Amino acid sequence: MNLSRAALLVLLQPLAVQAAEYRVGPDQQYTRLGDVPWESLEPGDTVFVHARPTPYAEKWVLGRRGTAAAPITVRGVKDAQGNLPVIVGENATTRSQLNYWGEERGILKIGGSNQPADTMPAHLVVENLHLRRARGAFTGRNGASTYLDNAAAIFIEKGEHITIRGCVLEDSGNGLFIANQASNVTVEHSHILGNGNTGSILEHNAYTEALGITYQFNRFGPLCSGCLGNNLKDRSAGSLIRYNWIEGGNRQLDLVDSSSGTLRAAPSYARTFVYGNVLLETEGAGNRQIVHFGGDSGNTANYRGTLYFFHNTVVSSRTDRTTLLRLSHQNQTAHVTNNVVLVAAANGNTLSLTDEAGTLRHGGNWYKPGYVSTFGTLTGAVVDAGGNLTGTDPGFINLAGQDFRLAAASTLRSQAVELPAETNSEPVTWQYVKHTAGEPRAQVSPAHIGAYGDASEPGTETPDAGTGTPTDAGTTPQPDDTESSGGCAAAGASFAGPLAFAILGILGRRRRNPARGQ
């Protein structure tokens, strides 16, 4: 090979494979989701789904593998009014080239298919989609079919390194369902609401069981009317629940045992971290417990071990009793530190810290005076670790308006105590912004009690959010020449210029996009 030929090949190497873009929507290359070759997506490929006045009534499976540097992305593009593309499961159809089991379990399924060939999906990003109504009938590989009661807007059967970002998951049996073959999942900046089934305790806004899961900057709204499930039910190892707004449900958080021996054997199963959240208990909303931790299988040897619950803001508008935390068994321990817990009654005697079992250690919290350890018979222990405060008013900026930031005169300022050493890996450096956004939290010592400190300079990324769109991105549709230029959108050339494109034109080495007939 002569020198010029070798130099030419070196020049072409970064351009030899270029990620494909598939655009769906009005005036786009495709009009239907079913036109996209989901079964043959490659690392770096991006499917853009443009909002339109009529929802897409289609369903599909993602069963391909991206890479850390070049994930496969499905990205909604908002319209000029800021509306997400809506995808409904009711009466939906499926692309004929797809063949996957479990169609009755969700609108978008990740993992578990014959076509594409079954594998462990990896490095997938699903963002800025509004998926609703995994209910009623649909048309799948077996023709006319019906969703199961526990069908989800997004059902992850298996997969690793999966991000759900900026989505709305609504009006399904479960908004989000994740089975225990999933790992390293991030759910962020999403709104999950109105899910469940009337009269049933079995379906929830989110029901997840993964090896490593992070929930951050999400808004969990109430379940559907008359639905008795929990807001977030989780059986994961390595659960990290931070900077979320969680309102209503039978319980706001139901953190129980895993059915998977693999998850239970993971070191991360021993510790669960819940911090920086706003937890709202509404009048008459099912169970009076805010958090349940441990297990519900009856096999107490499999129950979770230790909960770290810190820098949360809990507000209960119940006029009867409120219980902050129930531990399932004597083997559970909860460290409850630097939280503000506000109940509606003038006196705090409508608040109990725990139910009966386990050990609850609390310090640096704010309550109304008169709170009790339990409304029942305490078989475990409640240990006062010091620094707890009582008062009649925590000093929120606007309680009625749900602005739980601290006024300048708030007695919660600079009153936090030192956190347990095990939380050092989880510094509270961000805080929730209404709604589904976040901002950096100014670091002061001592810190302020609760989910809110003072805001520091706004940032452009959120913790562990990957390389995707920044917080609440996409309100204004981006022009075509920038839509795919950043973050997860594409992988390909590291340079461009007339010479490079001339060479590509001559040698035809660019990856061809079958959708464009090339």
N, C-alpha and C positions, 0 to 999 in steps of 0.2 A: 504494500500500500504506500503510495507516495505521500510526501509531507502535506501537500495541499489537501489531499483527500482526508488524511487523519485530522487535520485542523478543522475541516468542514464538519466531520462527525462530532468532534468535541464541541463545536459551536452549536450543533443541532441537539445535543443530548438533553439539555434542559427543556427543549421544546418538543421532544419526541412524543410525549404523551401529555395531552391537555384535557383537563376535566371538562365534562359536558354539562350544559345547562338545558333544562327542560322547562318551558314556560307554559302554564295552563291558565286560561281565563279569556275574557273578552279581548279580541284583537291580538291574541297570542298565537303561538304556533299550534297549540292544542286547545280544544274546547272542553275536554273531559279529563278527569284524573285517570280514567281507564285507558287513555291513549299513551300514558307514560310507560316505558318499558321497565317497570319496577323490578322485574326478575333479572335484569342485567345491569343494574347500577354498579358503578365502579367507584373506588376511592376518589374523593374530591368532587364527585358529581353533586349538583344542586338542582332540586325541583322547586321552582317558584310557582306558588299557587296564588293567583291574583283574586282579590275580592270582586264579587259581582252581586247584582241585586238578588239573584235567585241562588239559594244554597246549592252546593254540589251534593247530590244524593248518591254517594259512592263510598265504597269501602275497599281496603287493600291490606297487604302484608308487606313489612320490611324484613327481608331475610338475608341481606348482604352485609359484607364487612368493609368498612372504611378503615382508615388508619388514624393514629393520633395527629399526624401532620395534615391529613387529608380526609376528614370525616365525610360521610354521606349526609347531606342536609336536605330536609324538606322545610321550606320557608314560606310562610304566608306573606303576601304583600298587601298592605292596607290600601283602601281607596282614599280618595281625596278628603273624605270626611273622617278618616281614621278608623274605619270599620275593618275588622279582620275578615278574611274569607271564612264562610260558614260551611261546614260539612255535616250533613245529617245522616244518621244511620237508618232511620225509618224509610222503608221502600228503596233502599240503596241497592246498587248493582256492583258487580265485581268484574274486573278485567278478565277475559276468558283465558288468557295465558297464565294467570295465577292459579295455583292449586294449593290450598292450605287447609289444615284442620282447625277446629275451634272457631270457625267463622261466626258461630252464634254467640261468641264471647266478647266481641268488640267491633268498633268501627275501624280503628287502626290497630292492627296486631303486629307485634314485633316478635319474630322467632317462631319456628315450628311450621314447616312447609315442605311440600313435594316439589313445587315449582315457584320460586327458585329452590334449588336443591338445599336440603336441610343442612344447616351449619349453626355455629354460634355467632349470631350477628354482633357486630362490634363497631364502636365509634360512629354512632348515629346521633344526629341532632334533629329534633322536631320542634319548630318554633313558629309562633304567631299564627296559629290555627285555632278556630273556634269549632270544636267537635261536640255535637249534641244529639240526643235521642237515639241511643242504642236500645231501641224498644220496637216492638211490633214486628213487622215482616221485612224481609229483604230477599234478594235473589242472589244465590251463590252457586257453588260448583254442583250442588244437588238440586238446583232450581229454586222454587219457592221455599223459603225457610223462615224460622222465627227465632228471634233473640231469646236467650235465657234470661231469667230474672236478674242474674248477677252480671249481665253484660256490661262492659265498660266503654267509655269514650275512647280510652287508650288501654289496651291489654298487652302487657309485656310478659310473654311466656318464658322467654329466655333472651339473654343478651348481656354484653359487657360494655362499659363506657358509653352510657346512653344519657343524653341530656334532653329534658322536656323544658322548653323555655317560652315564656310569653304567651302561653296558650290559655284558652277558656275551655273547661271540661264541664259539661252541664247536662242535666236532665237524662241521666242514664242510671242503670242499677248501681254501678260503681262509677264514679268519675274517672278514677285511675285504679287499675288493678295490676300488681306486679307479683309474679310467682317466684319461687325460691331458687330458680336457676339464673336469676339476674344478679349482676354485680356492678358496683361502681356507677350508681345512678344518681343524677342530679335533677331535681325538680325545682325550677326557679321562676320568679316573676310571673306566675300563672294565677288564674282565678278559677277555683274549683267550687262549684255551688250547685244546689238544687238537685242533687242526686239522691238515690235511695228508692225504696218501694214502700208505699203506704202500709203501715201496720207491721212492717218487718224490721227486725233488729240485725239482720244479716248483711245488709248492703250499706256502704258508707261513701262519703265523698272521696276518700282515698283508702285503699286497702292494699298494703304492700308488705313484701317479705323478700329482702334482698341482702346480699353480702356487701354492705357499704351503700348507704343512701343518705343524701343530703337534701333537705327541704329548706329553701331560703327565699325570702322576699315574696312569698306567695300570700294570696288572700283566699282563705277558706270561708265561704259564706254558709249560711244555714242550709241544711238539707231541704228536700222538697216537703211540702206541707203534709203532715201526718206520717212522715218517715222517721223511723226510730233508731236508725244507725248512728254510728259515731262520726265525728268530723274527720279525724285522721286515726285510722287503726293501722298499727304497724307491728310486724313480727321480725324485724330485721336484726342483723348484727351490724354494729357500727352505725347506728342511727344518729344523725346530727340534724336537729330541728332548731333552726335559728332564724330570727328576724322575720317571723311570719305574723299575719293577722288571722286569728282563728276564732270564728264567731258561731256559737250555737252547736247543735248536735247533742246526742244523748250524753256523750262526754266530748270535750274538745280533743283530748288525747287518750287513746287506749293503746298502751304500749305493752304487748304481751309476748308469750313465748313462741319460738319458732318450731315448726314441725320438721325442720331439716337438721339432721345430725351434723352436716357440714357447717351450717351457720352456727349451731350451738358450740361447735368445737373451735370456732374462730376466737382469738383473744379479744376482739372488739365486741363480742357478745356480752362481755362482763360489764361494760360501761355504756351508758346512754346519756347524751348531752342535750339538754333543752334550755336554750337561753335567748334573750333578746326578743321574745315573742309578746304579742298582745293577745290575751285570752279573754274572750267575752262570754259570760254566761247570761243568757236571756231568761226572762220570767217564764216559768212553766216549761223549760226546755229539758224534758226527760230527767235523766239521772242528775242528782245534785252534785256529783263529783266532777271536778274539773279534769283531773288526770287520774288514770288507773295505770299502775305499773307492776309488772311481774309476769303473770300468766293467767290463762283461763282454760287450759287443757285438763287440769286436775293432776297432772304429773308434775309435782312441785320441784322435782330434781331438775327439770328442764327450764325452770323459770329464770328470768333475767336477774342479774345481781344488784347493780348499783345505778341509781339515777342521780344525775347532777342537774339540778333545776335552779337556775340563777339568772338574775337581772331580767326577769319577766314582769310584765304588768298585767295583773289579773283584776278584772272588774265584773262583779256579779250584780245584776239588777233584780235578782230573786228577792222576794219579800219573805220567803220562808228560809230554810236552812241551805247553806252552801258548805261543801267539803272540798278542801283544796286538793287533797291527794289520798288515794287509796292504794296501799301496798297489799299484794295478794297473799303474802305468807311471811312468816317470821324471818325467812332468809333474805328478804329484800331490805335494802337500806336506801334512803333518799337524803341527799344533802340539799337543803332548801335555803338559798343564800341570796341576800340583796334583792328580794322581790318586793313589789308593792301589791298588796291584796286588799281590795276595796269592796265592801259589801254595801247593799242599799240601805239596810237598817241603820238607824242612828247609833245604836250600840252594836259592838262587834260580837255579841253572843250568838248571832246567827251564823258565825263562821267557826268551823272546826278544821284543824290542820290535817288530821288524818282520820282513818276509819277505826281499825282495831289492831291489825297485825303489823309486824315489821318495825324498823327503827327509822325515825325521822329526826334528823339533826337540823335545827334551824337557827340562823343568825343573820343579823343585818337586814331583817325584813321590816316592813311597815304594815301595821294592821290597825283597825279600830280597837279601842279598849274593850275588854270583855270576851275576846275570842277564847275558845276552849281547845283542848287537845283532841277530844273526840266527843261525838254525841252518843257513843255507845260505851262498851266496856273495853278499855285499852288492854290488849294482851301483849302488845309490843312495848315500845318505848318512844317517848318524845323528849329529845334532849335540847335544852336551850343552850346554844353555843355562844350566846352573848351578842350584844349590839342591836337587839330587836327594839323597834320603836313603836309607839302607839300615838294616835291622834285622831282628830275628827275630820281632817281634810288634808289629803296628800299634796295639794297645791298644783293640780293640773291646770294647764292654760284654759281649757274649756271642757269640763266633764260632759255637759249636755251635748256638745258638738263633737264628742269623741276625739278631742285633741288632747292626748295624754302626755304631751311634752310638759316639762316642768316650768312653772312660772318662776320669776326671779326670786320670789320670796318663799319658794317651796322648802319645806323642812326635810325633803328627801335629798337635797343637794349635799354632796360631800360627806355622806353618812354611811357609805358602804363599808363592809368589813372585808378582811382578806378572804379570798376564795380558797377552797381546798386545793392542794397542790396538784391534784389530778386534772384540774381544769386549765393548767398553764398552757396546754396545747391549743386551747380554744379561747383566745382573748376576745373580749367584747369590743370590737373596733368599728362596728357598723350599727345602724338602727333602721327600723322600718319606716318607710314614707308612704302615706296613703296616696294611691294604692298600687301595690305590686312593684314598688321601687325601694331604693335604699340610699342612705347617705352615710359618709364616715362620721363616726362618733368621736368627739374630742376626748382625748385622754387626760384625765385629771386624777389626782390622788389626794385624799380618798375619792373614789368614784361616786357618782350619784346612784341612788337606789332606783331599781326598775329598768324598763326596757329603753328609756330615753335619757340621754345625757344632752350636752350641747352639741350642735352640729359643727363639724370642722369644715374645711374647704371641700366642696363637692368633688367626687371622683368620677372617673369615667368607666371603671370596671368594678365588679363586685367580687367578693372572695370566692375563689375556686370556680369562677363562672366561665372559665375557658376562654376561647378566643372569638366568641360569637358577638352578636350585636350588643351594644351597651344597654343599660337599663332603660326599659320602656321605649326601645328604638322602633322606628318604622311608623310613627304617627303620620308623617308625611311621606307618601311613596317616593322612593328614590328614583332618579333618572336611570335609564338602562345602562349608561356607561359607568355608573358607580355601584349599582345594586349588587354586583357580584365581585367587587374588587377587594373587599375586606373580610377579615375573620375567616369563617368556615366556608365561605362561598365557593372557593375554587382552589385548585392547585395546578401549577403549570409553569409557564415561562418565568424566568427570573429577570429577563430583560426583553426589550422590544425595540424594533427599529426597522427601517426600510430593508436593510440587508437580511435581517432575520426572516422577515415575512417574504422576501423574494426567494430565499432559499426554501422556505416551507412550500411556497407555491410551486417551485420546480420539482422538489423531491416528493411532495405529498406525504410527508411523514407525520403530519398532525393527526391526532386521533379523530376519527370520523364520527359524526353525530348521526346515528341512523334515523333520528327523528326528522332530520333535515334532508334526508335522501342523499347524503354525501358518502 
